[in-house]
């Protein structure tokens, strides 16, 4: 049981690190592209329903992806 929990812990740690790296790189790329543009006006994302839905669903999907293997390992389903 200890090996399975340790493997699961490492798997979830790598998953969290991967999510962090993807989000951080996306943020840096978008900042760089915005900085390089010569248009002085900034885009307005405050009224975008799609962006709001994505920001609400992304954490839920991440949590469900992390909960499934944990529950499966704990209860051996």
Secondary structure, 3 states (H helix, E strand, C coil): CHHHHHHHHHHHHHHHHHHHHHHHHHHHHHHHHHHHCCCCCCCCCCCCHHHHHHHHHHHHHHHHHHHHHHHHHHHCC
